[in-house]
Amino acid sequence: MSELGRPRRRKEDRRLLTGRTQWTDNLQLPGMAYVAFLRSPMAHARITRVDVSGARTLPGVLAAFSGEDFAGEQGSLPCAWPVSDDVVIPEHPPMAISEVRYVGEAVACVVATDRYKAADALEAIEVDYEPLEPVLDMREALKEGSPAVHPSGNRAFTWKFPQGDMAAALDGAPVVIERTYVQQRLIPSAMEPRAVVATTDGDGFTLWSATQIPHVLRVMLAMTTGIPEHKLRVIAPDVGGGFGSKLQVTAEEVLCLLITRKLGKPVKWTESRSEGNLTVHHGRDQIQHITLAAEADGRIRGLRVNLLADMGAYLMLVTPGVPLLGAFMFNGIYKMDAYEFGCTGVFTTKMPTDAYRGAGRPEATYAIERVMDELAAELGLDPLEVRRRNWIRHEEFPYTTIATLTYDSGNYEAATDRALTLFGYEELRAEQADRRDRGDPVQLGIGVSTYTEMCGLAPSRVLGSLRYGAGGWEHASVRMLPTGKVEVVTGSSAHGQGHETAWSQIVADSLGVPFDDISVMHGDTAISHKGMDTYGSRSLVVGGTAVLSACEKVKEKARKVAAHVLECAPDDVEFADGVFRVRGTDAGRTIQELSLATFAAHDLPDGIEPRLDSDATIDPENFSYPHGTHLCAVEVDTETGMTKIRSYVAVDDVGRVVNPLIVEGQVHGGIAQGVAQALFEEAVYDADGNLLTTTMADYLVPSAADLPTFVTDRTETPATSNPLGVKGVGEAGTIASTPAVVNAVVDALRPRGVHDIRMPCTPERVWRALEGAGS
């Protein structure tokens, strides 16, 4: 039986679920001290004085520092994506020196013998601020005379992407729809808070961090701090979730390294949840102005997208690139003659934004799927019928879209038909009509989302054309041990995805070695010396392909050893189910037996190296394009505004599936995050720039009790751009679910004059929308 497609339980779950593993905050080193940061209470102010002397005299305090103490060595936190010629990348000191630009920015720190003494000593630090006017609204920020976040002003960049003749598409179009949608600011809420441990042996440095990107972090820390890269080891032990929030080079990582260099002893910092809400980069935060031109029969002529994207106070690692990833996805699965995209990045005095699960693709999918429902309503058509008239048909693949991407494979018809069957679409529409006729105060809404995404980031040439500062390749090593066991070293760094299980299945299937004889190592730059890490649903598509490629090289080396042992020509050796055999005979050796023979190397011929170990570095030839149809039914109480999801069906096509259990878990988790944006989550600032949602009591992350039972299924059209045929699944649920839910809420209320509700669709907002519509 093939290992690929088997629903194996994850081998890493025993230690992860019981907590019997090495998290960064578990780490205890001899003589370790603890760091606490004093953070600005003001959104925008000049720092006129910082006095840390009072903290230095307190019991247990080893040191206290202000930004001035790091001024000559802390550098500027990196932005690796200078998206345009006009992009402004301000200096971003890890600890503020002369000015603060968001509440939570570090202005001083204490190092003490335990974390409580460090935290308490912060109260003895004196800081004087000269208040400056905060900048909170993107539209106001771009107006003449607005207070400036940076001396250069509040415009970070302008990026345009015109394709086709949009003016011609609009000219004489029978239907033109204009809508403005708001993507609210979100706070990633990984189960494990960020944590950093840094130590030095006087010459080299080791940094443990709850990060998604140990390899990228090592390079960037070397560039920022001046520590030679070969003297710096970065370790990401088991990491409890990321969702993009740990795809970052943070102030705390830089400062912990600098502190350990100053003191010559190990230091640790672990954030509190409220501290994290203030200082983990935020997600989304866009204003989307959408113009769609269509024929009278609903066929799309053209689409114009104008975005304002809130960068926050600084450009962090990939901040300006996030909205531009969406530039290639606003067209979704639809055919059109013209497309025009423009984005303006805007500085505000808020926590910077950056990648959050989906990174630009959920925002794009939301806009196109919302406006497709508006088109259907304008024409009096079923929302699915409008989509059918515009989507790429399965026989048209591969298809180059108006946004210049080539979708290699897909079948939107099959996924939609399967979803409709599982959902009971016609029956729900009949019930909806009956409730409307009866004037039921609880109305039924049906939401549709037919999506695709670009993932498997990404061909290095494409990233280079977009000015990204690195490539999209991935590296893997497969090592055959003398006893026949296998070690896999991957450059992808897991934070909950199940790499150890999926990679073991790929290797077991390729080499014919038992699943339990394989171990997978990752997340340590001293063990996995090369990699581009984990984000953008790239782990399996790129990292898994690198593992498979390394396996193929192992087999080619083993074939030569087998030919020698079996006394035949290499071309006469065939391989199947882990055994090399002489073609047409029963004579053979397992690859595990050949591993021992290679280790002994007693009589290997000249020219055969006594090792089967192999490396591979893969640069993908294209993105991968999973797709699917998500359908949501909601019940909306028109008297209270309360929304309840009654049923949810997701049929996704993620290409070939390595492990169905992992896929289902990723889809479930993704849907939960997308539903959370639709109904629950929002980062809220007051008029002074204070974040009001700093705790879980204020920032509403849904629990299992708030979510419905999801019905999930799959269709399968293998990718043609990689030998595994896989497409990626980590972000699919998040991308698809938000518009499905909001479309359902609006569908329930459309007869009462409601055409949009700003997310999250809380009971208050739903009720106010009804009141505003005169219902």
PEZI-V336086 format. One record per residue. N is the residue number from 1. RES is the residue in one small letter. D_FIRST is the distance of its C-alpha to the first C-alpha in Angstrom with 2 decimals. Layout:
BEGIN
N:RES:D_FIRST
N:RES:D_FIRST
END
This chain:
BEGIN
1:m:0.00
2:s:3.81
3:e:6.41
4:l:8.74
5:g:9.62
6:r:8.71
7:p:12.19
8:r:12.75
9:r:16.41
10:r:18.32
11:k:19.05
12:e:22.53
13:d:23.60
14:r:24.98
15:r:27.66
16:l:28.27
17:l:28.79
18:t:30.92
19:g:32.90
20:r:32.34
21:t:32.02
22:q:34.38
23:w:35.83
24:t:38.74
25:d:41.24
26:n:40.19
27:l:41.27
28:q:44.50
29:l:46.34
30:p:49.63
31:g:52.63
32:m:50.66
33:a:52.76
34:y:51.92
35:v:52.66
36:a:53.82
37:f:54.78
38:l:57.79
39:r:56.96
40:s:59.27
41:p:60.46
42:m:61.66
43:a:59.83
44:h:62.28
45:a:65.02
46:r:66.74
47:i:66.54
48:t:70.12
49:r:69.74
50:v:67.11
51:d:68.47
52:v:66.00
53:s:68.73
54:g:68.82
55:a:65.18
56:r:65.68
57:t:68.21
58:l:66.07
59:p:64.75
60:g:61.32
61:v:61.34
62:l:60.65
63:a:61.05
64:a:61.37
65:f:61.04
66:s:61.92
67:g:60.66
68:e:63.64
69:d:62.34
70:f:59.23
71:a:61.01
72:g:60.99
73:e:57.38
74:q:55.13
75:g:54.88
76:s:53.33
77:l:49.89
78:p:47.97
79:c:47.15
80:a:44.64
81:w:44.97
82:p:48.52
83:v:47.80
84:s:51.12
85:d:54.38
86:d:56.21
87:v:53.84
88:v:55.70
89:i:53.93
90:p:56.35
91:e:56.53
92:h:54.35
93:p:55.48
94:p:53.12
95:m:56.24
96:a:58.94
97:i:62.28
98:s:64.71
99:e:63.06
100:v:60.33
101:r:58.54
102:y:56.39
103:v:56.56
104:g:54.42
105:e:55.06
106:a:55.64
107:v:59.31
108:a:59.47
109:c:57.55
110:v:58.21
111:v:56.63
112:a:57.19
113:t:56.18
114:d:54.12
115:r:52.79
116:y:55.36
117:k:58.31
118:a:56.98
119:a:56.64
120:d:60.05
121:a:61.75
122:l:60.84
123:e:63.68
124:a:66.18
125:i:65.36
126:e:67.85
127:v:66.92
128:d:69.34
129:y:68.10
130:e:70.00
131:p:68.25
132:l:67.21
133:e:66.28
134:p:62.57
135:v:60.72
136:l:58.29
137:d:58.26
138:m:56.73
139:r:59.14
140:e:62.13
141:a:60.95
142:l:61.29
143:k:64.82
144:e:67.88
145:g:69.32
146:s:66.22
147:p:66.01
148:a:63.93
149:v:60.87
150:h:61.35
151:p:64.43
152:s:62.71
153:g:62.37
154:n:59.49
155:r:57.74
156:a:54.75
157:f:53.79
158:t:53.70
159:w:50.81
160:k:50.87
161:f:48.35
162:p:49.98
163:q:48.15
164:g:50.01
165:d:53.39
166:m:53.31
167:a:57.04
168:a:56.62
169:a:53.78
170:l:56.08
171:d:59.17
172:g:59.82
173:a:56.44
174:p:56.84
175:v:54.82
176:v:54.87
177:i:53.30
178:e:53.96
179:r:52.35
180:t:52.25
181:y:49.32
182:v:49.23
183:q:46.14
184:q:47.25
185:r:46.86
186:l:43.94
187:i:43.36
188:p:39.88
189:s:39.30
190:a:36.57
191:m:36.09
192:e:37.16
193:p:40.58
194:r:41.24
195:a:42.25
196:v:43.44
197:v:44.34
198:a:46.18
199:t:47.57
200:t:49.29
201:d:50.15
202:g:53.16
203:d:51.57
204:g:48.03
205:f:46.58
206:t:43.40
207:l:42.52
208:w:39.92
209:s:39.34
210:a:37.22
211:t:36.40
212:q:33.66
213:i:35.01
214:p:35.83
215:h:35.99
216:v:38.12
217:l:40.20
218:r:40.99
219:v:42.31
220:m:44.30
221:l:45.78
222:a:46.91
223:m:48.60
224:t:50.16
225:t:51.44
226:g:52.18
227:i:50.07
228:p:48.67
229:e:44.95
230:h:44.28
231:k:46.17
232:l:44.03
233:r:40.71
234:v:38.93
235:i:36.36
236:a:34.44
237:p:33.17
238:d:30.99
239:v:32.43
240:g:32.68
241:g:32.29
242:g:34.08
243:f:33.89
244:g:35.96
245:s:38.67
246:k:37.63
247:l:37.38
248:q:40.92
249:v:43.44
250:t:45.62
251:a:49.20
252:e:48.24
253:e:45.96
254:v:48.79
255:l:51.46
256:c:49.68
257:l:49.38
258:l:53.06
259:i:54.12
260:t:52.36
261:r:54.01
262:k:57.38
263:l:57.13
264:g:55.12
265:k:53.06
266:p:49.73
267:v:49.80
268:k:47.54
269:w:47.60
270:t:45.59
271:e:46.38
272:s:47.29
273:r:45.79
274:s:49.11
275:e:49.46
276:g:46.01
277:n:46.95
278:l:49.97
279:t:48.42
280:v:44.73
281:h:44.78
282:h:44.69
283:g:42.77
284:r:43.63
285:d:47.43
286:q:48.20
287:i:50.74
288:q:49.38
289:h:51.87
290:i:50.16
291:t:51.89
292:l:50.14
293:a:51.83
294:a:50.71
295:e:51.93
296:a:53.30
297:d:50.12
298:g:48.03
299:r:46.69
300:i:46.81
301:r:49.32
302:g:49.02
303:l:48.15
304:r:50.19
305:v:49.03
306:n:51.43
307:l:50.16
308:l:51.96
309:a:49.58
310:d:50.79
311:m:50.16
312:g:51.89
313:a:54.26
314:y:52.39
315:l:49.66
316:m:46.85
317:l:43.86
318:v:42.63
319:t:45.02
320:p:46.55
321:g:43.29
322:v:41.62
323:p:43.56
324:l:43.21
325:l:39.41
326:g:40.20
327:a:42.51
328:f:39.66
329:m:38.22
330:f:41.26
331:n:40.75
332:g:37.33
333:i:35.64
334:y:39.03
335:k:41.06
336:m:44.63
337:d:47.39
338:a:48.57
339:y:47.44
340:e:49.52
341:f:48.39
342:g:50.70
343:c:50.28
344:t:52.92
345:g:51.94
346:v:54.48
347:f:55.45
348:t:56.30
349:t:57.18
350:k:53.88
351:m:50.84
352:p:49.07
353:t:46.10
354:d:42.92
355:a:39.21
356:y:37.89
357:r:34.46
358:g:34.26
359:a:37.37
360:g:39.34
361:r:36.65
362:p:37.17
363:e:40.89
364:a:40.58
365:t:38.27
366:y:40.65
367:a:43.61
368:i:42.26
369:e:40.68
370:r:43.91
371:v:46.11
372:m:44.04
373:d:44.88
374:e:48.50
375:l:48.50
376:a:47.22
377:a:49.94
378:e:52.58
379:l:51.77
380:g:51.13
381:l:47.60
382:d:44.40
383:p:42.55
384:l:39.43
385:e:41.58
386:v:43.05
387:r:39.63
388:r:38.54
389:r:41.69
390:n:40.92
391:w:37.24
392:i:35.47
393:r:33.93
394:h:30.40
395:e:31.78
396:e:33.90
397:f:31.19
398:p:31.51
399:y:34.64
400:t:37.16
401:t:38.76
402:i:42.40
403:a:41.43
404:t:40.29
405:l:36.54
406:t:34.14
407:y:31.41
408:d:28.62
409:s:26.66
410:g:26.83
411:n:27.49
412:y:30.01
413:e:30.73
414:a:27.28
415:a:27.03
416:t:30.59
417:d:30.27
418:r:27.33
419:a:29.33
420:l:32.43
421:t:30.79
422:l:29.43
423:f:32.79
424:g:35.11
425:y:37.20
426:e:39.86
427:e:40.49
428:l:40.96
429:r:43.33
430:a:45.32
431:e:45.59
432:q:46.67
433:a:49.41
434:d:50.61
435:r:50.90
436:r:52.82
437:d:55.14
438:r:55.83
439:g:56.45
440:d:53.99
441:p:54.45
442:v:50.68
443:q:49.32
444:l:45.78
445:g:44.33
446:i:41.26
447:g:39.81
448:v:37.61
449:s:35.84
450:t:34.00
451:y:33.08
452:t:31.49
453:e:31.63
454:m:31.64
455:c:29.43
456:g:27.65
457:l:31.16
458:a:32.06
459:p:33.24
460:s:35.94
461:r:38.36
462:v:38.20
463:l:38.82
464:g:41.65
465:s:43.20
466:l:43.28
467:r:45.01
468:y:42.24
469:g:42.91
470:a:39.52
471:g:36.52
472:g:33.08
473:w:31.01
474:e:28.57
475:h:27.87
476:a:25.14
477:s:25.00
478:v:22.24
479:r:23.79
480:m:22.49
481:l:24.38
482:p:25.80
483:t:23.69
484:g:20.43
485:k:19.97
486:v:19.77
487:e:22.20
488:v:21.81
489:v:25.11
490:t:25.22
491:g:28.34
492:s:27.09
493:s:28.61
494:a:26.93
495:h:29.10
496:g:26.65
497:q:23.92
498:g:21.02
499:h:20.85
500:e:19.84
501:t:16.63
502:a:15.74
503:w:16.85
504:s:14.84
505:q:11.59
506:i:12.98
507:v:13.96
508:a:10.90
509:d:8.97
510:s:12.20
511:l:13.35
512:g:10.50
513:v:12.49
514:p:11.61
515:f:12.01
516:d:15.18
517:d:16.67
518:i:17.34
519:s:20.47
520:v:21.82
521:m:25.58
522:h:27.65
523:g:31.01
524:d:33.39
525:t:35.25
526:a:35.95
527:i:32.25
528:s:30.89
529:h:33.90
530:k:32.98
531:g:31.57
532:m:32.52
533:d:30.98
534:t:29.69
535:y:31.19
536:g:30.98
537:s:27.24
538:r:26.72
539:s:24.45
540:l:21.05
541:v:22.61
542:v:24.73
543:g:23.70
544:g:19.93
545:t:20.76
546:a:22.97
547:v:20.24
548:l:18.04
549:s:21.25
550:a:22.03
551:c:18.68
552:e:19.58
553:k:22.93
554:v:21.61
555:k:19.73
556:e:22.95
557:k:24.98
558:a:22.74
559:r:22.93
560:k:26.67
561:v:26.54
562:a:24.16
563:a:26.63
564:h:29.43
565:v:27.86
566:l:26.80
567:e:30.14
568:c:29.16
569:a:29.40
570:p:26.84
571:d:26.41
572:d:25.37
573:v:22.40
574:e:18.94
575:f:15.88
576:a:12.21
577:d:9.53
578:g:12.48
579:v:14.98
580:f:18.10
581:r:19.52
582:v:22.78
583:r:22.26
584:g:22.85
585:t:22.90
586:d:20.96
587:a:22.62
588:g:20.41
589:r:20.00
590:t:17.26
591:i:17.94
592:q:18.90
593:e:21.40
594:l:22.77
595:s:23.32
596:l:25.67
597:a:27.33
598:t:27.98
599:f:29.44
600:a:31.74
601:a:32.72
602:h:35.06
603:d:35.22
604:l:33.42
605:p:35.28
606:d:37.63
607:g:36.12
608:i:32.70
609:e:32.57
610:p:31.29
611:r:28.63
612:l:25.16
613:d:25.57
614:s:25.58
615:d:26.77
616:a:26.41
617:t:28.57
618:i:27.54
619:d:30.10
620:p:28.60
621:e:30.10
622:n:30.35
623:f:29.86
624:s:26.95
625:y:27.91
626:p:26.00
627:h:27.89
628:g:28.16
629:t:30.62
630:h:31.85
631:l:34.31
632:c:36.53
633:a:39.15
634:v:41.90
635:e:44.94
636:v:48.00
637:d:51.05
638:t:53.91
639:e:56.39
640:t:54.65
641:g:52.20
642:m:49.30
643:t:45.93
644:k:42.99
645:i:39.55
646:r:38.87
647:s:35.46
648:y:33.10
649:v:30.23
650:a:28.12
651:v:25.82
652:d:24.61
653:d:22.91
654:v:21.54
655:g:19.56
656:r:15.85
657:v:14.75
658:v:13.03
659:n:13.59
660:p:15.18
661:l:17.17
662:i:18.80
663:v:19.63
664:e:21.22
665:g:23.17
666:q:24.45
667:v:25.53
668:h:27.25
669:g:29.06
670:g:30.07
671:i:31.50
672:a:33.42
673:q:35.06
674:g:35.93
675:v:37.39
676:a:39.31
677:q:40.99
678:a:41.85
679:l:43.36
680:f:43.95
681:e:44.13
682:e:47.02
683:a:48.76
684:v:52.48
685:y:55.43
686:d:59.06
687:a:61.98
688:d:62.48
689:g:58.92
690:n:57.84
691:l:54.25
692:l:54.58
693:t:50.92
694:t:50.52
695:t:49.04
696:m:46.33
697:a:49.25
698:d:50.26
699:y:47.02
700:l:44.97
701:v:41.25
702:p:39.72
703:s:38.17
704:a:35.46
705:a:38.38
706:d:39.51
707:l:36.29
708:p:34.87
709:t:31.50
710:f:29.41
711:v:27.41
712:t:24.65
713:d:22.32
714:r:20.93
715:t:21.15
716:e:19.34
717:t:21.21
718:p:19.63
719:a:22.22
720:t:23.54
721:s:25.11
722:n:22.19
723:p:19.18
724:l:16.74
725:g:18.41
726:v:19.12
727:k:22.53
728:g:23.28
729:v:23.91
730:g:26.21
731:e:29.41
732:a:28.51
733:g:29.54
734:t:32.80
735:i:33.69
736:a:33.22
737:s:34.52
738:t:38.08
739:p:39.43
740:a:37.72
741:v:39.58
742:v:42.89
743:n:42.83
744:a:42.46
745:v:45.40
746:v:47.58
747:d:46.64
748:a:47.86
749:l:51.18
750:r:51.84
751:p:54.24
752:r:56.29
753:g:56.76
754:v:54.07
755:h:52.28
756:d:50.82
757:i:50.43
758:r:50.04
759:m:47.01
760:p:46.39
761:c:47.35
762:t:48.95
763:p:51.07
764:e:54.19
765:r:53.18
766:v:52.16
767:w:55.46
768:r:57.47
769:a:55.85
770:l:56.90
771:e:60.36
772:g:60.70
773:a:59.78
774:g:62.56
775:s:60.39
END
